[in-house]
Amino acid sequence: LFARQGYAATSVEQVVAACGIGKDTIYRRFPSKAALFESVVDQARQRTVAHLDQALDVKGEPLHRLKIVARWFLQVNLDPELTALRRIAFSEAIVLTGITAPKGPDPLLTRLADLIRAAQDAGQIEASDADFLAQYLINAVVAGPSTEAMLGGTAYKDQTQQDEYFAAAWALFMNGAAKHI
């Protein structure tokens, strides 16, 4: 309901009706609609981490594994339900409830930085700050298409378009944008 209608348009009564439970049951578990929304977002985050852990099971050289996981990041960030929840969290939920980002390190970026360190240890990527490179890779691969999707665009709904964008972003990540002399 939150993803489809938005935070403001979703009432606790609608949630109760959709779940087929009593209002008291909801309020015993969640003291407010904001707490319920935070739980929905947290569950989506946990599902995403679990899916990433599955993607990390891919075998092969560290650089190959990094590329597979980087492509996974693009795919997951274009998922319509996650896009809708992010749109709500970035707009109305933050304004209406004051919900902020979770405290502590981001488990997704931590796993990506670990893959980068493995590729560095294998001599496949130049030694540098792996945490910074993880942020840089996410920005290169995800930021543009994710923002475009959150604004209602459809430029990356097609798998071929995603693959073309990813290939270009990956090449820039691997080669850098500077001209090599």
N, C-alpha and C positions, 0 to 999 in steps of 0.2 A: 504493500500500500504506500509506504513512504517513497519507494522508487518510482512508482507509477504516478502518484498524485502530488508528491511533495510533502514536506514536513507540516506546513501550516494547514494544508487541506485535509490531512489525515487526522481523524479524531480517535480518541481511545475507544469510543463506542463502535467505530468501524473495525478496529482491531479486535475487539471483543466478539463482534459478529463474525468476522472472518475466521477467528480461531475456534469459535463455538464454545467459549468458556465464559465464566462470570467476570464482571468488572472487578470484583473483590480479588479474584485470583491474579489479575493483571497488577493491581495496586499492591498486593502483597509482595510481588517480585520486583516491581518497578514503581518507585514512589512518585514518578511523574512521567509525562509523555517524553520529556527530554531524556530521562534515564532509559526509557524504552528505546528511543532512537539511538542513543549511544550504544546500547546492547546490540541492536541490529547492525550498526556499523562495525562494532567489535567482532561480531560473528562473521561478517563478510571478510574482515581482515584476517581472522583465524582460518577461514576457508581458503583464502588466497595464500597464506603461508603454507598450509597443508598441500595445496596444489604445486607451490614452488618446490616443496620438499620432494614431490613426485618427479618434477622436472629435473631436479638435481641428481636423480638416480641414473641419468643417461651416462653411458660409459664412453671412454675415449680420452684423447689428449685434453689437457686443461683448457687450451684455447678453443677447441671444438665445443667442450661443455659450456664455456663462457658464452659462445655465440648462440648455442641452443637456448640457454637461459635468457640471454638478452632478447632474443626473438620472442620468447615466452612473455617477457615483460610487456612488449608491444601488444601482443594478443590479449593478455589479461586486462590491460588498461583500455582496451577498446570494447570490452564486454559491456553490452548495453545496461545490465543491472548495476554493475559496479560504476559505470559512467553516471547513471542516474543518481546513485547514492553519493558519489563524489560531488556532483553538481549541487545536490541539496546541502551536503555538509559544508561546501565552500560558500554557499550563498545564504539561504534562509535559515538553516539550522544554527549556523554560527551567530548570525544577527539576532535570532529570536531566543536562543538558549545560552549563548556564550560557550558552546562546546569547543574545545581546543584539541590540538593534536595530542596523542598519547605521549607520556613522558618516557624518557629512556631511548636507547638506540632502536632504530627501525629494523626489525628482524629480516625484512626483505633486503634492505641495503647491506646489512651485515653479511648475509649469505652471498650476495653478489661480490662484495669486497673480498670474501674468502676465496671465491673463484678466481678473482683477479690476482690475488696473492699466489694461488696455485700456478697460474699461467706465468707469473713473474718468476717463481721458483724453477719452472721448467724452461726458463729463458725465452719464452714466447712473447712476452710483453716487457718493455723496458721497466726497470725498477723505478718506482715512483710511489707517491702516497696512494695506496689502494683504496682508501675511503673516498678520497677526492675523485679518483678515476671511476669509482662506482657511481658517484653523483653525476659525473660528467657523462658516463655512458647512459644512465637513465634519462638525463636531459636530451642527449642526442637521439635516443631511440623513441622516447615516449612523449616528451613534452608537447611537441607540435600536434601530432595526431590525437592525443588525449584531450588537449584543449579544444581542438576542432570538433571532436565528438561531443564534449560537454556543452558546446555552443549549438548543438543540433546538426552539425555538418555530417555528411555521409561520404566524404572523399576516401575514407579508409575502410569502408565496410566490405569491400571486395578483397578477397585473399591475394589476388595478383597485385593490387595496389599496395597492400600491406607489405608484401614480399619486396616489391620494387623500392618502397620507402626504406625498409629495413636494410636492404643491400647497400643503399647509398649512405645511410647513417652509420652502418657498421664499417664501411670503407673509410669514412671520415674519422671514425673513432680509431681505427687501426693505423691509419696513415697520417692523421693530423691534417689540419687545413693549411699548414705552412708549405711553401714550395721547397722541395729538397734540392739542394745544389750539389 
